[in-house]
Amino acid sequence: MGSAWAQTSADAGGPPAIYNIGFLLVLVGIFYLLLLRPEQKRRREHEQLLAGLKRNDHVVLSCGTHGRVVALSEKVLTVEIAPKLTVQVDRAAIQRVEQPAVAEAREREKEKS
């Protein structure tokens, strides 16, 4: 009777190993589609944004400061954040480039006040 117990417990060991491997592959696929792929897309778009920067672009820094690009170099930008006040920032600090209409409206408001 003891040997019969050993045989029956070995046969009822669970699903085949291929199901376990398939489940892991599905989890990895979902992880890639929901987390990694969108992040790669965002990173690619940000790199294109930084590559397309030019003088007089109105930018928003990651700290929320608005300014105008005065000078460009390979890794550092000089941004004017107030009249005659420039700061040097790393290219990675640029969060977005404002559209010209938004930047022009902001400059008109500054001139009025």
N, C-alpha and C positions, 0 to 999 in steps of 0.2 A: 504494500500500500504506500510506503514511503517513496518508492520509485515512480509510482503513478502520479503523485503530487508534483514531483520535479518535472515530469514530462508535460503536464497540463499547464504549469505556470510558465514554462518556456514558450509554449505555443501562443499564449495569450499576452505576448510582450508589448503589444500596441501596434500602431500602423507601421507600414514599411518605411524604411529610411528615406525613400524617394519623396514621400509626402513631407517629411521634415525639411528636406533640402528645398523642395518647392516652396514651402511656406516662407523660409528664410529669403529665397530669391524674390518672392512677392513683396516682402517687407522692405528689402533693399531697393526695389523698383519704386515703391511708393515714397520712400525716403528721398530718393533722387528726384522724383518728379515734383514733390511738394516743397523741398527745402533747397537742394543744391542747384537745380536748374534755374529757378527764379533769381537766386543770388548771383549766379554767373551772368545772367542777362543784365541785371542791374550794374554789375561791375563793368561789363563791356560798354554799356551806355555811358557810364561816368567817365571811362577812359576816352571815349569819343568826344564827350563834352570838353574834357581837358585838352584834348588835341586840337579842338577847334577854337580855342580861346584866341582873341586878338586884342589889340589896344582899343581902348574906349568901350569895351564891353562892360556892362553893368552886371556885377556879380553879387551873390549872397554867400558869405562865408559860413562855415559850419557852426560858428558861434552866434550867427544871426546878424552880423554886421553887414551892412550894404556898402558897396563902394564901386569905384570905376578902375579898371585895369589901366595902369600907366605904363608899365614896362614888363616885358616877359623875358624869362631865361629858362633854361632847361628844367630846373627844379623849383625855382623861387619866382614869385610874382610880386610886383610892387603895385599896391592897391591904394588909391586915394579914397580915404573914408570921410574926409571933410576938406574944404578948400585949403590948399597948401599943407595938408597933413597926410603923409603917405606912410604906409607900413609894408613890410616885406612879409609875405606869407608863403607857406609851402603850397604847391599845386593841389595837394590832396585836401587842403582846407576849403577849396571851392565846392560849395554844395550845389549851386545852380546858377545859370545865366538868366538874367531877367530879359523879358521881351522888350524891344525898343519902345513900344507904346507905354508900357508901365514905367519904364525908366524916364521917359520924357515927361509924363504926367507928374512924377515925383519931383523932377527938376523944376517944373513950372510952379509947384506948390512951394518949393524952397525960395524961388524968386519972389513970390507974392508976399511971403512972410518976412 
